[in-house]
Amino acid sequence: VQLQACGGGLVQPGGSLRLSCAASGSFSSRNSMGWYRQAPGKQRELVAYITTAGSTNYADSVKDRFTISRDNARNTLYLQMNSLKPEDTAVYYCNLGDYGSKRAYWGQGTHVTVSS
């Protein structure tokens, strides 16, 4: 299973970015996909995840600003990030949790920098 994330970049505070993550390979149709982030000197933390059925969960710090979605037909995950803050600066990683094999897969990460 390979996860290819893209969409990161430099944005001013208050701006928006949309991350995408395309999954390829063989995995169960029952899975969850999510975004994690890791800021310099900090541990990796969950940003949001979404199941195949569409159930979502968000970190409190991003609720009402970020929206996670997925296109199951294209095996693609999205994260719409609005009202970005400097504290959102991090490397964002895509994750897929396969309910069938009980394995987790990670993408390579995409950098998001929020700065004026």
C-alpha positions as CSV (number, residue, x, y, z in Angstrom):
1,V,0.0,0.0,0.0
2,Q,1.3,3.4,-0.9
3,L,0.0,6.8,0.2
4,Q,1.0,9.9,-1.8
5,A,0.2,13.2,-0.1
6,C,0.4,16.6,-1.7
7,G,-0.9,20.1,-1.4
8,G,1.3,21.5,1.3
9,G,3.0,24.9,1.1
10,L,3.5,28.3,2.6
11,V,0.4,30.3,3.4
12,Q,-0.3,33.5,5.4
13,P,-2.3,33.3,8.6
14,G,-6.0,33.2,7.9
15,G,-5.4,31.5,4.6
16,S,-6.5,28.1,3.2
17,L,-4.8,25.0,1.8
18,R,-6.2,21.7,0.6
19,L,-4.2,18.5,1.1
20,S,-4.8,15.4,-0.9
21,C,-3.6,11.8,-0.3
22,A,-4.0,9.1,-3.0
23,A,-3.9,5.5,-1.8
24,S,-2.8,2.7,-4.1
25,G,-2.2,-1.0,-3.7
26,S,-4.3,-3.7,-2.0
27,F,-6.2,-3.0,1.2
28,S,-9.6,-3.7,2.7
29,S,-12.7,-1.7,1.6
30,R,-13.3,-1.3,5.4
31,N,-10.8,1.2,6.6
32,S,-10.2,4.6,8.0
33,M,-8.0,7.3,6.6
34,G,-6.7,10.2,8.5
35,W,-4.3,13.1,8.8
36,Y,-1.7,13.4,11.4
37,R,0.8,16.2,11.9
38,Q,4.1,16.7,13.6
39,A,5.5,20.1,14.4
40,P,9.2,20.6,15.1
41,G,10.1,19.3,18.6
42,K,6.6,17.9,19.2
43,Q,5.0,14.5,19.0
44,R,2.9,13.4,16.0
45,E,-0.7,14.1,16.7
46,L,-4.0,13.2,15.1
47,V,-5.7,16.0,13.1
48,A,-8.7,14.2,11.8
49,Y,-9.8,10.8,10.5
50,I,-12.7,9.5,8.4
51,T,-14.0,6.0,8.0
52,T,-15.2,4.3,4.7
53,A,-18.7,4.9,6.0
54,G,-18.1,8.6,6.4
55,S,-17.8,8.9,10.2
56,T,-15.4,11.6,11.2
57,N,-13.4,12.8,14.2
58,Y,-11.4,16.0,14.6
59,A,-8.8,17.2,17.1
60,D,-10.3,20.1,19.2
61,S,-7.7,22.4,17.8
62,V,-8.9,22.2,14.2
63,K,-12.7,21.8,14.7
64,D,-14.7,24.3,12.7
65,R,-11.6,25.2,10.6
66,F,-10.6,21.9,8.9
67,T,-12.8,19.5,7.0
68,I,-11.8,16.0,6.1
69,S,-13.4,14.1,3.2
70,R,-12.7,11.2,1.0
71,D,-13.6,9.8,-2.4
72,N,-13.9,6.1,-2.0
73,A,-14.1,5.4,-5.7
74,R,-10.7,7.1,-6.2
75,N,-9.2,6.0,-2.9
76,T,-8.3,9.6,-2.2
77,L,-8.4,11.6,1.1
78,Y,-8.7,15.3,1.4
79,L,-8.2,17.9,4.1
80,Q,-9.6,21.4,3.6
81,M,-7.8,23.7,6.0
82,N,-9.3,27.2,6.5
83,S,-8.4,30.0,8.9
84,L,-4.9,28.7,9.2
85,K,-2.8,29.7,12.2
86,P,0.9,29.7,12.7
87,E,0.5,26.8,15.2
88,D,-0.8,24.7,12.3
89,T,2.7,24.7,10.9
90,A,3.8,21.1,10.7
91,V,4.5,18.1,8.5
92,Y,1.2,16.5,7.7
93,Y,1.1,12.8,7.2
94,C,-1.6,10.7,5.6
95,N,-2.6,7.4,7.3
96,L,-4.7,4.4,6.3
97,G,-5.9,1.9,8.9
98,D,-6.9,-1.4,7.3
99,Y,-9.6,-3.0,9.4
100,G,-9.0,-6.3,7.6
101,S,-5.3,-6.8,8.1
102,K,-5.1,-4.6,11.2
103,R,-2.2,-2.8,9.6
104,A,-1.5,0.9,9.4
105,Y,0.2,2.6,6.5
106,W,1.8,6.1,6.3
107,G,2.5,8.5,3.5
108,Q,5.7,10.5,3.2
109,G,4.4,13.8,4.6
110,T,3.7,17.2,3.2
111,H,5.0,20.4,4.8
112,V,2.6,23.1,5.8
113,T,4.0,26.5,6.9
114,V,1.7,29.3,8.1
115,S,3.6,32.5,8.3
116,S,3.4,36.1,7.4
